[in-house]
Amino acid sequence: MRQQWSDELQVAQVRIARPTDQLKEIEKFYCEGVGLEKIGSFTGHRGYNGIMIGLPNASYHLEFTEHLEGSPCPAPTKDNLLVLYIPKFATIQRIAERLLQMGYPEVEPENPYWADKGVTIEDPDGWRVVLMNTEGI
């Protein structure tokens, strides 16, 4: 039976947040490498510094936080993914080349499905990002 969502669940914004102990490298990877924008930041908030990265005027974004005493955050598995669906394969190739030049090569995905139309790359913390082509979907 399919659940019907009520009018009660009115989500205004979605934020995916995780810690890191490499905040500057994460910012460089996602902004200069992937091409997202830094849309906000904070310092010294209850012992944390952080950045929000995403697309301008979108109702969703990523947040990365770093505790002043350290925030190591190894990726739990090779199949924990951030998937970005990109309509043009040429765009994926440009992003992958830029990331390669920054020292982030393509890696083999845990699930072979992602290799069919996508490129998988690990961020500085080892979390995987899939640049997935949507042409023809």
N, CA and C of each residue as an Amber inpcrd file, in Angstrom:
protein
   411
   0.8410000  -1.1780000   0.0000000   0.0000000   0.0000000   0.0000000
   0.8870000   1.2420000   0.0000000   0.6250000   2.1460000  -0.8870000
   1.4000000   3.3770000  -0.9770000   0.8860000   4.4030000   0.0240000
   1.8150000   4.9820000   0.7690000   1.4430000   5.9710000   1.7680000
   1.1730000   7.3060000   1.0830000   0.1080000   7.9430000   1.4690000
  -0.2200000   9.2760000   0.9700000   0.3050000  10.2970000   1.9750000
   1.0990000  11.2360000   1.5010000   1.6330000  12.2660000   2.3830000
   0.5510000  13.2990000   2.6390000   0.4340000  13.6860000   3.8510000
  -0.5630000  14.6940000   4.1990000  -0.0170000  16.0820000   3.9350000
  -0.8780000  17.0450000   3.9840000  -0.4730000  18.4420000   3.8310000
   0.3670000  18.9100000   5.0140000   0.4350000  18.0760000   6.0510000
   1.1910000  18.4250000   7.2470000   2.6890000  18.5060000   6.9810000
   3.2010000  17.6750000   6.0870000   4.6340000  17.6420000   5.8080000
   4.9620000  18.6680000   4.7310000   5.2400000  19.8690000   5.1530000
   5.5810000  20.9670000   4.2540000   7.0520000  21.2980000   4.4760000
   7.9420000  20.6830000   3.6990000   9.3770000  20.8770000   3.8600000
   9.7980000  22.1180000   3.0720000  10.3910000  23.0730000   3.7600000
  10.8110000  24.3150000   3.1140000  12.2220000  24.2290000   2.5570000
  13.0500000  23.3740000   3.1570000  14.4400000  23.2920000   2.7380000
  15.0150000  21.9480000   3.1620000  15.9750000  21.4420000   2.3800000
  16.6700000  20.2020000   2.7330000  18.1570000  20.5090000   2.8260000
  18.7550000  20.1060000   3.9330000  20.1970000  20.2680000   4.1480000
  20.7700000  18.9070000   4.4990000  21.8020000  18.5130000   3.7800000
  22.5250000  17.2800000   4.1060000  23.8210000  17.7210000   4.7610000
  24.0250000  17.3320000   6.0120000  25.1600000  17.8230000   6.7850000
  26.0420000  16.6590000   7.2320000  27.3570000  16.9260000   7.2260000
  28.2910000  15.9490000   7.7650000  29.5640000  16.6540000   8.2070000
  30.2690000  16.0450000   9.1590000  31.5040000  16.6490000   9.6430000
  32.6860000  16.3340000   8.7260000  33.7120000  17.1220000   8.8890000
  34.9740000  16.9150000   8.1880000  36.0800000  17.5000000   9.0520000
  37.2930000  17.0580000   8.8420000  38.4310000  17.7170000   9.4790000
  39.3210000  18.3500000   8.4120000  38.7380000  18.5520000   7.2170000
  39.4560000  19.1480000   6.0900000  38.5700000  20.1850000   5.3930000
  38.0690000  21.1310000   6.1420000  37.0750000  22.0690000   5.6290000
  37.5520000  22.8260000   4.3870000  38.7840000  23.3100000   4.4000000
  39.3090000  24.0560000   3.2470000  39.4030000  23.1740000   2.0040000
  39.8690000  21.9340000   2.1840000  39.9870000  21.0150000   1.0510000
  38.6100000  20.6330000   0.5110000  37.6540000  20.4420000   1.4090000
  36.2750000  20.1260000   0.9990000  35.6960000  21.2850000   0.1870000
  35.9100000  22.5090000   0.6580000  35.4200000  23.6820000  -0.0780000
  36.0380000  23.7400000  -1.4760000  37.3240000  23.5190000  -1.5570000
  38.0080000  23.5460000  -2.8590000  37.4680000  22.4500000  -3.7810000
  37.3100000  21.2290000  -3.2560000  36.8170000  20.1070000  -4.0560000
  35.4340000  20.4120000  -4.6330000  34.4960000  20.7970000  -3.7630000
  33.1140000  20.9700000  -4.2160000  32.8870000  22.2730000  -4.9910000
  33.6140000  23.3310000  -4.6600000  33.4120000  24.6030000  -5.3550000
  34.2740000  24.7160000  -6.6100000  35.5970000  24.5990000  -6.4610000
  36.4850000  24.7330000  -7.6170000  36.4500000  23.5020000  -8.5130000
  36.3280000  22.3220000  -7.9110000  36.3510000  21.0830000  -8.6810000
  35.0060000  20.7360000  -9.2940000  34.0180000  20.5160000  -8.4530000
  32.6980000  20.1050000  -8.9420000  31.9720000  21.2740000  -9.6030000
  32.1290000  22.4780000  -9.0400000  31.4830000  23.6380000  -9.6340000
  30.2630000  24.1420000  -8.8780000  30.0490000  23.6380000  -7.6480000
  28.9710000  24.1710000  -6.8220000  29.4370000  25.4910000  -6.2180000
  28.5360000  26.2010000  -5.5660000  28.8920000  27.4960000  -4.9850000
  28.8080000  27.4730000  -3.4670000  29.6980000  28.2140000  -2.8470000
  29.6250000  28.4270000  -1.3990000  28.4970000  29.4280000  -1.1830000
  27.4400000  28.9970000  -0.5110000  26.2740000  29.8660000  -0.3370000
  26.1500000  30.3970000   1.0830000  27.0540000  29.9690000   1.9680000
  27.0410000  30.4690000   3.3370000  28.1690000  29.8570000   4.1320000
  28.4470000  30.4570000   5.2850000  29.4810000  29.9190000   6.1620000
  29.3080000  30.5040000   7.5520000  29.9820000  29.8900000   8.5070000
  29.9960000  30.4140000   9.8710000  31.2930000  29.9890000  10.5390000
  31.7090000  30.7560000  11.5280000  32.9140000  30.4320000  12.2920000
  32.6330000  30.6010000  13.7740000  33.2330000  29.7230000  14.5610000
  33.1410000  29.8260000  16.0090000  31.7450000  29.6830000  16.5800000
  30.8610000  28.9850000  15.9050000  29.5010000  28.7870000  16.4110000
  29.4700000  27.5650000  17.3200000  29.5070000  27.8010000  18.6310000
  29.4880000  26.7280000  19.6270000  30.5750000  25.6900000  19.3820000
  31.7360000  26.1860000  18.9510000  32.8820000  25.3130000  18.7390000
  33.0040000  24.7660000  17.3310000  32.1710000  25.2310000  16.4150000
  32.1850000  24.7300000  15.0410000  32.3960000  25.8420000  14.0220000
  33.0840000  25.4830000  12.9490000  33.1270000  26.2780000  11.7300000
  32.3840000  25.4640000  10.6810000  31.8200000  26.1310000   9.6870000
  31.1030000  25.3770000   8.6760000  30.8810000  26.1600000   7.4000000
  30.5470000  25.4180000   6.3630000  30.2140000  26.0140000   5.0740000
  28.9870000  25.3130000   4.5150000  28.2040000  26.0630000   3.7590000
  27.0790000  25.5190000   3.0210000  27.4170000  25.6570000   1.5440000
  27.2280000  24.5760000   0.8160000  27.5880000  24.5220000  -0.5980000
  26.3940000  23.9880000  -1.3750000  26.1130000  24.6200000  -2.5020000
  24.9960000  24.1540000  -3.3100000  24.8250000  24.9800000  -4.5570000
  23.5850000  25.0760000  -4.9840000  23.2140000  25.8830000  -6.1320000
  22.4520000  27.0950000  -5.6250000  22.7600000  28.2860000  -6.1260000
  22.0670000  29.4850000  -5.6580000  20.5500000  29.3470000  -5.8320000
  19.8170000  29.8180000  -4.8580000  18.3530000  29.8570000  -4.8770000
  17.6970000  28.4770000  -4.8870000  18.4460000  27.4300000  -4.6140000
  17.8560000  26.0910000  -4.5210000  17.4080000  25.8490000  -3.0820000
  16.4460000  24.9710000  -2.9020000  15.9300000  24.6880000  -1.5560000
  16.6430000  23.4990000  -0.9180000  17.8410000  23.1900000  -1.4060000
  18.6330000  22.0980000  -0.8500000  20.1120000  22.4710000  -0.9620000
  20.9120000  21.9800000  -0.0290000  22.3450000  22.2260000  -0.0780000
  23.0790000  21.2650000   0.8530000  24.3870000  21.2740000   0.7270000
  25.2590000  20.4750000   1.5760000  25.8480000  21.3750000   2.6570000
  26.0040000  20.8390000   3.8510000  26.6800000  21.5640000   4.9190000
  27.8150000  20.6900000   5.4290000  28.9840000  21.2920000   5.5620000
  30.1450000  20.6110000   6.1190000  30.5710000  21.3780000   7.3490000
  30.7520000  20.6700000   8.4660000  31.1620000  21.3140000   9.7090000
  32.4730000  20.7190000  10.1970000  33.2180000  21.5610000  10.8910000
  34.5030000  21.1520000  11.4530000  34.5570000  21.6670000  12.8910000
  34.6840000  20.7400000  13.8400000  34.7930000  21.1350000  15.2380000
  36.1940000  21.6760000  15.4850000  36.3050000  22.6540000  16.3290000
  37.5990000  23.2850000  16.6040000  38.6160000  22.2960000  17.1710000
  38.1500000  21.2040000  17.7890000  39.0540000  20.1770000  18.3330000
  39.2440000  19.0120000  17.3720000  38.6990000  19.1170000  16.1500000
  38.8420000  18.0710000  15.1400000  37.5470000  17.3240000  14.9050000
  37.3420000  16.9420000  13.6580000  36.1200000  16.2370000  13.2720000
  36.4250000  15.1760000  12.2150000  37.2260000  14.1670000  12.5580000
  37.5090000  13.1540000  11.5410000  36.2160000  12.4700000  11.1040000
  36.1060000  12.2550000   9.8270000  34.8630000  11.6880000   9.3170000
  35.1400000  10.7590000   8.1510000  35.6810000   9.5760000   8.4050000
  35.8920000   8.6440000   7.2950000  34.5470000   8.2000000   6.7220000
  34.5180000   7.9700000   5.4330000  33.2900000   7.4980000   4.7940000
  32.9320000   6.1210000   5.3380000  31.6660000   5.8670000   5.6300000
  31.2770000   4.5860000   6.2080000  31.4970000   3.4020000   5.2660000
  31.1520000   3.5550000   3.9900000  31.3620000   2.4920000   3.0110000
  31.6270000   3.1360000   1.6560000  32.0140000   2.3260000   0.6900000
  32.2440000   2.8300000  -0.6600000  30.9410000   3.0190000  -1.4280000
  29.8190000   2.6540000  -0.8160000  28.5320000   2.8060000  -1.4850000
  27.6790000   3.8950000  -0.8400000  28.2670000   4.7110000   0.0330000
  27.5870000   5.9100000   0.5170000  27.9090000   7.0090000  -0.4820000
  26.8910000   7.4690000  -1.2000000  27.1300000   8.3210000  -2.3630000
  26.3490000   9.6170000  -2.3130000  26.9430000  10.6250000  -2.9280000
  26.2270000  11.8310000  -3.3180000  26.1450000  11.7410000  -4.8340000
  24.9440000  11.6560000  -5.3900000  24.7780000  11.5120000  -6.8300000
  24.2620000  12.8250000  -7.3980000  25.0030000  13.3670000  -8.3500000
  24.5980000  14.5810000  -9.0480000  24.2170000  14.1900000 -10.4700000
  22.9660000  14.3710000 -10.8150000  22.4780000  14.0320000 -12.1540000
  22.7280000  15.2200000 -13.0760000  23.5070000  14.9880000 -14.1160000
  23.9630000  16.0440000 -15.0190000  23.5400000  15.6680000 -16.4390000
  22.8100000  16.5510000 -17.1350000  22.2540000  16.1810000 -18.4380000
  23.2660000  16.0300000 -19.5730000  24.3890000  16.7020000 -19.5240000
  25.3440000  16.6480000 -20.6460000  26.6130000  15.9040000 -20.2350000
  26.9360000  14.8500000 -20.9990000  28.1230000  14.0640000 -20.6850000
  29.3940000  14.8980000 -20.8160000  29.4130000  15.8530000 -21.7430000
  30.5880000  16.7190000 -21.8970000  30.8620000  17.5010000 -20.6140000
  29.8210000  17.8810000 -19.9100000  29.9890000  18.5860000 -18.6230000
  30.6300000  17.6620000 -17.5990000  30.1820000  16.4250000 -17.5620000
  30.7620000  15.4360000 -16.6470000  32.2430000  15.2480000 -16.9530000
  32.5860000  15.1510000 -18.2170000  33.9890000  14.9820000 -18.6040000
  34.8330000  16.1800000 -18.1680000  34.3190000  17.3920000 -18.3130000
  35.0680000  18.5850000 -17.8920000  35.2780000  18.5940000 -16.3780000
  34.2360000  18.2600000 -15.6370000  34.3500000  18.2320000 -14.1690000
  35.3470000  17.1530000 -13.7440000  35.2370000  15.9610000 -14.3290000
  36.1480000  14.8620000 -13.9790000  37.5930000  15.2330000 -14.3020000
  37.8260000  15.8910000 -15.4250000  39.1820000  16.3050000 -15.7990000
  39.7100000  17.3520000 -14.8200000  38.8660000  18.2940000 -14.4450000
  39.2760000  19.3330000 -13.4850000  39.6420000  18.6950000 -12.1470000
  38.8180000  17.7480000 -11.6860000  39.1040000  17.0640000 -10.4240000
  40.3650000  16.2140000 -10.5180000  40.5900000  15.5810000 -11.6600000
  41.8190000  14.8090000 -11.8600000  43.0400000  15.7180000 -11.7460000
  42.9690000  16.8910000 -12.3520000  44.0760000  17.8520000 -12.2750000
  44.3170000  18.3190000 -10.8460000  43.2750000  18.2780000 -10.0130000
  43.3910000  18.6580000  -8.6060000  43.8610000  17.4870000  -7.7430000
  44.0160000  16.2950000  -8.3420000  44.4850000  15.1310000  -7.6020000
  43.4060000  14.1590000  -7.1890000  42.2250000  14.2580000  -7.7890000
  41.1070000  13.3710000  -7.4570000  40.7200000  12.5510000  -8.6840000
  41.3140000  11.3730000  -8.8480000  41.0160000  10.5370000 -10.0240000
  39.6760000   9.8110000  -9.8810000  39.1940000   9.3340000 -11.0000000
  38.0040000   8.4910000 -11.0030000  38.3220000   7.1900000 -10.2690000
  37.3310000   6.6670000  -9.5350000  37.4790000   5.3890000  -8.8400000
  36.3830000   4.4430000  -9.3130000  36.6330000   3.1550000  -9.1570000
  35.6450000   2.1450000  -9.5450000  34.5100000   2.1570000  -8.5220000
  33.2620000   2.2840000  -8.9690000  32.1540000   2.2800000  -8.0070000
  31.9390000   0.8960000  -7.4000000  31.4530000   0.8660000  -6.1900000
  31.1050000  -0.3910000  -5.5180000  29.9950000  -1.1050000  -6.2960000
  28.9850000  -0.3490000  -6.6930000  27.8560000  -0.8800000  -7.4580000
  28.0990000  -0.5700000  -8.9340000  28.2100000  -1.5870000  -9.7860000
  28.5390000  -1.3500000 -11.1930000  27.4970000  -0.5270000 -11.9520000
  26.3060000  -0.3890000 -11.4150000  25.2730000   0.4310000 -12.0600000
  25.7890000   1.8440000 -12.3360000  26.5330000   2.4030000 -11.3860000
  26.9870000   3.7880000 -11.5010000  28.0440000   3.9540000 -12.5850000
  28.6910000   2.8840000 -12.9970000  29.7210000   2.9660000 -14.0350000
  29.1220000   3.0590000 -15.4380000  27.8600000   2.6370000 -15.6030000
  27.2440000   2.6370000 -16.9300000  27.1740000   4.0290000 -17.5500000
  26.7170000   5.0010000 -16.7890000  26.5600000   6.3570000 -17.3210000
  27.1590000   7.4100000 -16.3930000  28.0030000   6.9710000 -15.4570000
  28.5080000   7.9170000 -14.4870000  29.9970000   7.8160000 -14.2490000
  30.5020000   8.7970000 -13.5410000  31.8960000   8.8540000 -13.1170000
  31.8780000   9.0000000 -11.6030000  32.6250000   8.1570000 -10.9080000
  32.6810000   8.1900000  -9.4430000  34.0430000   8.7190000  -9.0110000
  34.0180000   9.6830000  -8.0750000  35.2430000  10.3190000  -7.5860000
  35.1170000  10.4730000  -6.0740000  36.1990000  10.2250000  -5.3520000
  36.1910000  10.3910000  -3.8980000  36.5860000  11.8120000  -3.5260000
  35.8380000  12.3950000  -2.5760000  36.2000000  13.7250000  -2.0820000
  37.3590000  13.5920000  -1.0870000  37.8680000  14.6910000  -0.5300000
  39.0300000  14.6080000   0.3660000  38.8510000  13.6930000   1.5790000
  37.6070000  13.4790000   2.0160000  37.3410000  12.5990000   3.1540000
  37.0750000  11.1630000   2.7500000  37.1070000  10.8670000   1.4470000
  36.8370000   9.5200000   0.9740000  35.3730000   9.2420000   0.6660000
  34.5100000  10.2420000   0.8310000  33.0990000  10.0940000   0.4630000
  33.0120000  10.1690000  -1.0500000  32.1630000   9.3530000  -1.6260000
  32.1010000   9.2580000  -3.0800000  31.0030000  10.1330000  -3.6770000
  31.3710000  10.7640000  -4.7920000  30.4510000  11.5920000  -5.5660000
  30.3220000  10.9370000  -6.9400000  29.0910000  10.7330000  -7.3790000
  28.8370000  10.1940000  -8.7060000  28.2980000  11.3150000  -9.5800000
  28.9610000  11.5480000 -10.6950000  28.4900000  12.4910000 -11.6970000
  27.7600000  11.6360000 -12.7270000  26.4410000  11.6240000 -12.6570000
  25.6250000  10.6820000 -13.4340000  24.9930000  11.3780000 -14.6250000
  25.1980000  10.8090000 -15.7910000  24.6800000  11.3680000 -17.0310000
  23.1970000  11.0220000 -17.1820000  22.3990000  12.0410000 -17.5060000
  20.9680000  11.8270000 -17.6920000  20.5520000  11.9260000 -19.1550000
  21.4890000  12.0680000 -20.0780000  21.1320000  12.0920000 -21.5030000
  20.4670000  10.7740000 -21.8720000  19.3530000  10.8720000 -22.5310000
  18.6570000   9.6780000 -22.9740000  17.8140000   9.0040000 -21.9200000
  17.7480000   9.5730000 -20.7290000  16.9270000   8.9700000 -19.6650000
  15.5250000   9.5370000 -19.7480000
